[in-house]
Amino acid sequence: MKTNAFFHALKSVLILLILSSVFSQEALADLNKGVWQFKSLQAKLIADGFQPDLIQKVYQDARISFEKRGSSLFFVHSEAKLNYDQFTNEWAIGQARKYMQTHQAQLKKIEETYGVDKHVITAIILVETALGKTLGKNSIVNILSSLSAFDNPAVRNDFWNSFKRKDEISRQAFEKRAIRKSQWAYRELKAFLEYTHKENFDPMAIRGSYAGALGIAQFMPTTLLAYAKDGNQDGVIDLFTHADSMASIASFLKRFGWKPGIDTEKAKKIIYRYNHSEYYVNTILKISNLLS
C-alpha cells in the first residue's frame, strides 16, 4: 500500500512538472480554476502530442464538466434492455421507405460505389438514430473526458462515494470496469479531439450518445477516423449529414468484407462488427428484408 501511495505521489509530481513546462504561469493559474478531475488528463493529452493551447481552450471552456450521471450508466447499462423491435413495426418501416425515397439518388450512388445494400444502410440509420431524428444530447467531450479521468484513483474514489446504485455493482467490480473504461475512453477522446481539430469543428458543440457515439451513423471517434467518408464531396467529413453518414456506413461494412450478393451468415458477422449484439444484427437484417 505504501509503495502504491509513493508511486501515486510521484505521478502527481511529474504531472505538475509537465504542466509547468508547457503552460505559462498565467495559463497554469487558469488551469487550476478548471474541473479538478481533468487536471491530470490535460497533462496526459499534452504529453501525447496535443498542443497546450488546444487543450487549454477545451478544458477552460465554460461548458466543460465532469459527467457523474452519464458515467454512471456504464456501470448499470444492459444491452438486453434495449427494444429494437420498435423499429420493425409497420410505422417504422413506412418511415424508412419514405427515407429511401427522399435519399434515393444518394443511396443508389453509394450502393454502386461500395457494393453495400442500400436497405442495410437504411436499416442501420433507422435503428441508430431513427433516421437521423435522435442524435443524442450528451456532450462528447464531457463524457469521454469523464470516463478517461477514471484512471486517477482520486477520481474513482470521489465518484464511488456519490454513486447511488452501489447495490448493482461491487466496489471491486466497479474499480476493474472503471479502469478498463478509462483506457477505452482515452483512445476515443484523443480520436475525437483529432477529428474536430482536423475538420475545424467546435468540440464542445458536438453532442451524441451517453457512450460518445456521434452523428446519424453513431460512429465512435476511432471508427470515424478509420472509416468515415465524405459522401457529398464538400471537403468535410460531417456525420451529421445524411450523405456522409451513408457513405461512412458503407465504407465500414465494405472494409469488413461486405460484397454484393453476400450470404446471410457472412452478413451477420460483418454487421456484428458494427454493434456487438446478436439482437441488433438480427434486427438490421429483418428491417432490410422488410424494405426489400
C-alpha positions in Angstrom: 0.0 0.0 0.0 2.9 2.4 0.9 4.5 1.6 -2.5 1.4 2.4 -4.3 1.0 5.7 -2.5 4.6 6.6 -3.3 4.1 6.0 -7.0 0.8 7.9 -7.0 2.6 10.8 -5.3 5.4 10.6 -7.8 3.0 10.6 -10.7 1.3 13.7 -9.4 4.7 15.5 -9.1 5.6 14.5 -12.7 2.2 15.8 -13.9 2.8 19.1 -12.3 6.3 19.3 -13.9 4.7 18.6 -17.3 2.1 21.3 -16.7 4.7 23.8 -15.6 6.8 23.2 -18.7 4.1 23.6 -21.2 1.9 26.4 -19.7 2.8 29.9 -18.8 2.2 30.9 -15.2 -0.9 32.7 -16.2 -2.2 29.7 -18.1 -1.3 27.4 -15.2 -3.3 29.6 -12.9 -6.3 29.4 -15.2 -5.9 25.6 -15.4 -6.2 25.4 -11.6 -9.6 27.1 -11.8 -10.9 24.3 -14.0 -12.6 21.0 -13.3 -10.3 19.2 -10.8 -11.0 15.7 -12.3 -9.5 16.8 -15.6 -6.2 18.2 -14.4 -4.0 15.1 -14.9 -6.0 14.3 -18.1 -4.9 17.5 -19.6 -1.2 16.8 -18.9 -1.6 13.4 -20.3 -3.1 14.7 -23.6 -0.3 17.3 -23.9 2.3 14.6 -23.2 0.7 12.6 -26.1 1.2 15.4 -28.6 -1.8 17.7 -28.4 -1.0 21.4 -28.4 -1.2 23.1 -25.0 -3.3 25.9 -26.4 -5.9 23.5 -27.8 -6.2 21.6 -24.6 -6.4 24.8 -22.5 -9.2 26.1 -24.8 -11.2 22.9 -24.4 -10.8 22.5 -20.7 -11.2 26.1 -19.8 -14.5 26.3 -21.7 -17.5 27.2 -19.5 -19.3 24.2 -20.9 -16.8 21.6 -19.6 -18.0 19.5 -16.7 -17.5 16.1 -15.1 -20.4 13.8 -16.1 -21.3 11.8 -13.0 -24.7 10.9 -14.2 -23.6 10.0 -17.7 -20.7 8.0 -16.4 -22.9 6.0 -14.0 -24.7 4.5 -17.0 -21.6 2.5 -17.8 -21.9 0.6 -14.6 -25.6 -0.3 -14.9 -26.4 -0.3 -18.6 -27.5 -3.6 -20.2 -27.8 -4.2 -23.9 -30.7 -6.7 -23.3 -32.9 -3.8 -22.1 -32.9 -2.1 -25.5 -36.0 -2.6 -27.5 -35.0 -2.9 -31.2 -38.4 -4.5 -32.1 -39.9 -1.0 -32.2 -38.1 -0.5 -35.5 -39.7 -3.4 -37.2 -43.4 -2.3 -36.9 -45.4 -1.1 -39.8 -45.0 2.6 -39.0 -41.2 2.4 -38.6 -40.8 0.5 -41.9 -43.1 3.1 -43.6 -40.8 5.9 -42.4 -37.8 4.0 -43.6 -39.3 3.6 -47.1 -40.0 7.4 -47.2 -36.4 8.0 -46.2 -35.2 5.8 -49.0 -37.4 7.7 -51.5 -36.1 11.0 -50.2 -32.4 10.0 -50.5 -32.9 7.7 -53.5 -30.2 9.2 -55.6 -27.6 9.3 -52.9 -28.3 5.7 -51.7 -28.1 4.5 -55.3 -24.7 6.2 -55.8 -23.3 4.7 -52.6 -24.6 1.3 -53.3 -22.8 1.4 -56.7 -19.6 2.8 -55.2 -19.3 0.5 -52.2 -21.3 -2.5 -53.2 -23.3 -2.3 -50.0 -27.0 -3.0 -49.9 -28.9 0.3 -49.5 -31.6 -1.5 -47.5 -29.0 -2.4 -44.9 -27.6 1.1 -44.8 -31.1 2.4 -44.2 -31.8 -0.2 -41.6 -28.7 0.8 -39.6 -29.7 4.5 -39.8 -33.2 3.7 -38.6 -32.0 1.7 -35.6 -29.1 4.0 -34.7 -30.9 7.4 -34.8 -34.5 6.9 -36.0 -33.4 8.1 -39.5 -31.4 11.0 -38.1 -34.0 12.3 -35.6 -32.5 11.1 -32.3 -28.8 12.0 -32.3 -28.2 12.2 -28.6 -27.9 15.1 -26.2 -24.7 14.3 -24.3 -21.5 16.4 -24.7 -19.0 14.0 -26.3 -16.1 15.9 -24.7 -17.6 15.8 -21.3 -18.5 12.1 -21.3 -15.2 10.9 -22.8 -13.2 13.1 -20.6 -15.0 11.9 -17.5 -14.5 8.3 -18.3 -10.9 8.9 -19.2 -10.3 10.5 -15.8 -11.2 7.3 -14.1 -7.5 6.3 -14.4 -7.0 8.6 -11.5 -7.7 6.8 -8.1 -8.9 10.0 -6.5 -11.5 10.5 -9.3 -12.7 6.9 -8.9 -13.0 7.3 -5.1 -14.9 10.5 -5.4 -17.3 9.0 -7.9 -17.9 5.9 -5.9 -18.7 7.9 -2.7 -21.5 9.6 -4.5 -22.6 6.7 -6.7 -26.3 5.9 -5.8 -26.6 2.4 -7.3 -24.0 0.5 -5.3 -26.5 -2.3 -4.9 -26.0 -3.1 -8.6 -22.2 -3.5 -8.6 -19.5 -4.3 -6.1 -16.6 -1.9 -5.3 -14.2 -4.4 -6.7 -16.1 -4.8 -10.0 -16.5 -1.1 -10.2 -12.8 -0.5 -9.9 -12.0 -3.1 -12.6 -14.6 -1.7 -15.0 -13.7 1.9 -14.4 -10.0 1.3 -15.1 -10.8 -0.6 -18.3 -13.3 2.0 -19.5 -10.8 4.8 -18.8 -8.3 3.2 -21.2 -11.0 2.8 -23.9 -12.4 6.3 -23.4 -9.0 7.9 -23.6 -8.4 6.4 -27.0 -11.8 7.7 -28.1 -11.2 11.1 -26.6 -7.9 11.5 -28.5 -9.6 10.5 -31.7 -12.4 12.9 -31.1 -10.1 15.9 -30.5 -8.0 15.0 -33.5 -11.1 14.8 -35.7 -12.7 18.1 -34.5 -9.4 19.9 -34.9 -8.8 18.5 -38.4 -12.3 19.4 -39.6 -12.4 22.7 -37.7 -15.4 21.8 -35.5 -16.0 23.2 -32.0 -15.6 20.0 -29.9 -17.8 21.4 -27.1 -20.7 21.9 -29.5 -20.9 18.2 -30.6 -23.4 16.0 -28.9 -24.2 12.4 -29.1 -24.9 9.2 -27.1 -24.0 8.7 -23.5 -21.2 6.4 -24.8 -19.7 9.0 -27.0 -21.1 7.9 -30.4 -21.9 10.7 -32.7 -23.8 11.6 -35.9 -26.5 10.0 -37.9 -24.4 6.8 -38.2 -23.4 6.9 -34.4 -19.8 6.2 -35.0 -17.3 6.2 -32.2 -14.5 8.7 -32.8 -11.8 6.0 -33.5 -14.2 4.3 -36.0 -14.8 7.7 -37.6 -11.1 8.4 -38.1 -10.6 4.9 -39.7 -13.7 4.5 -41.9 -15.7 7.8 -42.3 -16.1 9.2 -45.8 -17.0 12.5 -47.4 -20.2 11.3 -49.1 -21.3 14.6 -50.6 -17.7 15.6 -51.5 -17.8 19.0 -49.9 -14.4 18.6 -48.5 -15.6 17.9 -44.9 -16.4 14.7 -43.2 -19.6 15.5 -41.2 -21.6 12.6 -39.8 -24.4 14.9 -39.0 -25.2 15.0 -42.8 -27.0 12.0 -44.4 -24.7 11.7 -47.4 -21.5 11.4 -45.2 -23.2 9.0 -42.8 -24.5 6.7 -45.6 -21.0 6.6 -47.2 -19.3 6.0 -43.9 -21.6 3.1 -43.0 -21.0 1.6 -46.5 -17.2 2.2 -46.1 -17.2 0.4 -42.8 -19.2 -2.6 -44.0 -17.1 -3.0 -47.1 -13.9 -2.8 -45.2 -15.0 -5.9 -43.2 -16.0 -7.9 -46.3 -19.4 -6.9 -47.5 -19.9 -7.7 -51.2 -23.0 -7.7 -53.5 -24.9 -11.0 -53.0 -23.3 -11.8 -49.7 -24.9 -14.7 -47.8 -26.7 -14.3 -44.6 -24.1 -15.8 -42.3 -21.3 -13.6 -43.6 -23.6 -10.6 -43.4 -24.3 -11.3 -39.8 -20.6 -11.4 -38.9 -20.0 -8.1 -40.6 -22.9 -6.3 -39.1 -21.8 -7.7 -35.7 -18.7 -5.6 -36.2 -20.9 -2.5 -36.2 -22.6 -3.5 -33.0 -21.6 -6.5 -30.9 -25.2 -7.7 -30.3 -26.9 -10.6 -32.0 -30.2 -8.9 -31.2 -29.0 -5.8 -33.1 -27.7 -7.9 -36.0 -30.9 -9.9 -36.4 -33.0 -6.6 -36.3 -30.9 -5.0 -39.0 -31.4 -8.0 -41.3 -35.1 -8.2 -40.5 -35.6 -4.5 -41.4 -33.5 -4.9 -44.6 -35.7 -7.8 -45.7 -38.9 -5.8 -44.9 -37.6 -2.9 -47.0 -36.6 -5.1 -50.0 
